[in-house]
Amino acid sequence: DISRGDVLVNSDHLPQNSQLIEADVCWMDARPLDESITYLLQHNSKITKCKIREIVYKVDINTLEKEDAYDFKLNDIGRVIIKTADSLPFDFYTDNKANGAAILIDSRTNLTAAALMFRAVAD
């Protein structure tokens, strides 16, 4: 049985499959990231609920150094750990850009909140 959002793969090149994903994020919403709300993650044609589990760091755009962060505002770039409601088949962005990227949608407004690039399976 196959349905919308399922992924067909070559058995020699299986994607990662996890609910915990470490991703680079570019925040595009005027509203700051809110760890208490549920976002929608759209990966290709699949949409699943998710929460930001942890903000790992933010990148200082002037020095490109990683710094501790407690929030993301418009145009901030950094790394987060995301927990999805459903297990997600994905590739790392460096290996497959099409299957290694996604967007976060604010479930309250249906606006695109962020662009994501998958970097690792999180612990």
N, C-alpha and C positions, 0 to 999 in steps of 0.2 A: 504494500500500500504506500503510495507516495502522494504528498500534498504540497500545496504552495509553500515555498520557503525551504523545502528539503533540498539537499545537495547530492548530486550524483558525482562520484569520484572514481578515479582509477585506483584499484586495490594496491598498486605499488606506490602510490603517493597520497596516503591518507592525511586529511587535515587534522589539526588539533581538535579536541572536543572537550569543552569545559564550561562550567558555570562561573568560574573565577578567572577574570582576564585582566592582565596589566596592559594599559594602553596609554599612548601619548594622546593628549587632548588639546584642542584649540577651542577655547570658549567663545561662542559667537552670540550669546544672548545678553540683552541689557540687564536681565535679572541675574544675580550671581548664583553660582552653584549652591544648591540646598541639599545637604546630605540626608535630610529627613524625608524628602519626597521620593516617590517612585517615578522614574523616567521611563520612556520607551526607547529601546535600542533597535534601530533598523539596520539590519545586515543583509545586503542584497534585497530580496523581497520578503524576508522573514522579519517579523516584528515581535519582540518579547519585552516584558517588563524587566526593569533592572534598578539597582540602587548603587550609588557610589559608596563603596565600602571604606575606602581610604584615599586621602590625597597624599601621594608619595612625595612630590615636590613640585615647585613652580620654577620656571626658567626666567631669570632676570634678562629681559630682552636687550639691555644695554651691555651687559658683560657676558651673557650666555652661561652664567654660573647657576647651578641648582641651589635653590633656597627652600627652607621649610615654608610650608603654606597651610593655611587653614580655610582658604576660600579661593574661588576662581571668579574673576569679573570679566567683563567684555574684553576680548583680545588677549587674555592670559593664555599662556602655553605651559604645559607641564605633564605630569604623569599621575594616573589614578589607578585604583583597583576597582573593578566593577564586578558585582555579583548579579547574574542574570537569573530569571525565573526558570528558564529552560536551558538545557545544555546546548551549546552553540558550536557548530563545526566551523572552524576558521583557520586561516593561515596567518603566519606572521607577515606584517606589511612589507618587510624587506624581501620576502620570498614570493609573495603574490599580492600585488597592490589591490586587485579587484576583490579578492576574498579576505584581505587583511585590513579592510577599512569599514567604518560604519558611521552612523550619525546618532546622536542623542536627541530625542524629542521631548520637550516639556509637556507632560501629560495634562497640565492645567490649561495651556494655551495652544497646544499643537504646533508651536513654533520650533524650528531647529535650534537646539541649545548649544550643540558642540559637534565638531568633527573628531573622529577617533581613528587612531592607527594602532592595531594590535601588535604588541611587542613580546608578550610572554604569557604563559599559563601561570597564574598567581597561586600562592600556597594558601 
